Each structure stands twice: as structure tokens, then as C-alpha cells.
Amino acid sequence: MTGLIPVQLLDKPREGDPCNGCGLCCIEEVCSLGRELGDHEVCRALEAMPDGSYRCGLAHDPYRYLLEEELATWRHIDALKPGAGLGEEALKASYQQLLGVGRGCDSRDGFIEGDDQ
């Protein structure tokens, strides 16, 4: 036995096509934001979803992944209008922009052996 955990991955879309949440971009290489969380080999913010897709936790739930001292500014913004989550929403939007969420697949085609897309 190899010790690998079997996972079912969604087919990777062609580079530039809409993202389907296959997660291969994050599995292939941890981005600079993920590396800041402390692991250069496996991003701890890569979240497996029940439908077999993946998403970036920093773009969807950054308060879960950042240290409290890193959240101080964002929590102050939240406090300006309690319950509105203005700081958290601004932080999510910032991460989504930095990561290119909504701009399509940015993982190069053919990086998986036998990938003939």
C-alpha cells in the first residue's frame, strides 16, 4: 500500500475556460497566499466540497485560516456596522481578486501525465 489517499478529481477544464473547482491548480502548486499559511507542499486552505469540487478557503472563509492578529484591521471594519461583515467581505473580495476567482482556469494544460486536453 502506498499510503496515498484516493480522491476523485473533476476533469480539469482547458486553460482559460470557466473554473469547475477541480482543484488541480492548487494541488499542482501552492500559491504564494497558501504558502504564507505555512506549507509549501499542501495548501491548508484548499477545501474539498461534498460534490467533489474544491475551493480556496481564503477566498470563501478567510477568518477560518488567518491568525487573529492578522484579522485585527478587518475585525475593526466589521465593528463599524455590527452584523454586516464589512471587513470579512472586503477581505474575501481582496483574496478573490488576488487569486483571479472568476477569470477562468489558470492551470496550464497537459501538466498531468496522459492529460490530452
C-alpha positions in Angstrom: 0.0 0.0 0.0 1.3 3.4 -0.9 -0.3 5.5 1.8 -1.9 7.8 -0.7 -5.5 8.9 0.0 -7.7 8.1 -3.0 -9.6 11.1 -4.3 -11.9 11.6 -7.2 -11.0 14.7 -9.2 -13.2 16.6 -11.6 -11.8 16.9 -15.1 -9.6 19.9 -15.5 -11.1 22.5 -17.9 -8.9 23.9 -20.6 -6.8 26.8 -19.6 -8.9 30.0 -19.8 -12.2 28.1 -19.7 -14.5 28.7 -16.7 -13.3 27.1 -13.4 -15.2 24.0 -12.4 -13.5 23.7 -9.0 -11.3 20.7 -9.9 -8.6 22.0 -7.6 -5.7 20.9 -9.8 -4.2 24.4 -9.9 -3.8 24.4 -6.1 -2.7 20.7 -5.9 -0.1 21.3 -8.6 1.5 24.3 -6.9 0.6 26.1 -3.6 0.2 29.8 -4.4 2.0 32.5 -2.5 -1.0 33.1 -0.4 -1.2 29.5 0.6 2.5 29.3 1.3 2.0 32.2 3.8 -0.2 29.8 5.8 2.9 27.7 6.4 3.0 24.8 3.9 4.7 24.8 0.6 3.5 21.3 -0.5 -0.1 21.1 0.6 -2.3 24.2 0.9 -4.2 24.0 4.2 -6.8 26.4 2.8 -7.8 24.1 -0.1 -11.3 22.9 0.9 -12.8 19.7 -0.5 -16.5 20.1 -1.1 -19.2 17.4 -0.8 -19.8 17.4 -4.6 -16.1 16.5 -5.4 -15.1 20.1 -6.2 -12.6 22.2 -4.3 -12.4 25.8 -3.3 -10.0 28.2 -1.8 -10.8 28.8 1.9 -9.0 32.1 1.8 -11.5 33.4 -0.8 -14.5 31.9 0.9 -13.8 31.9 4.7 -10.6 33.8 5.4 -11.3 34.3 9.1 -11.0 30.5 9.5 -7.4 30.4 8.2 -5.8 33.6 9.3 -4.3 34.3 12.8 -6.2 36.6 15.0 -3.5 39.3 14.9 -3.8 39.3 11.0 -7.5 39.9 11.3 -7.4 42.9 13.6 -7.9 45.5 10.9 -10.7 43.5 9.3 -12.5 43.0 12.7 -12.3 46.8 13.3 -14.1 47.3 10.0 -16.7 44.7 10.9 -17.3 46.6 14.2 -18.3 49.8 12.2 -21.6 48.1 11.3 -22.1 45.1 13.5 -23.6 42.1 11.8 -22.8 43.3 8.3 -19.4 41.6 8.0 -18.0 44.5 6.0 -14.4 43.7 6.9 -14.7 40.0 6.2 -16.5 40.7 2.9 -13.7 43.1 1.9 -11.1 40.6 2.8 -12.8 37.9 0.7 -13.1 40.2 -2.2 -9.4 41.1 -1.9 -8.4 37.4 -1.9 -10.7 36.6 -4.8 -9.1 39.4 -6.9 -5.6 38.3 -6.0 -6.4 34.7 -6.9 -8.2 35.5 -10.1 -11.5 34.0 -9.0 -14.0 34.2 -11.9 -11.3 34.7 -14.5 -11.2 31.1 -15.7 -8.8 28.2 -15.4 -5.2 29.4 -14.9 -3.6 25.9 -14.6 -1.6 25.0 -17.7 -3.0 22.3 -19.9 -1.2 18.9 -20.1 0.6 19.0 -16.7 -0.9 15.6 -15.7 0.8 12.7 -17.5 -1.7 11.5 -20.1 -3.7 14.7 -20.0 -4.7 15.2 -23.6 -6.9 18.3 -23.2 
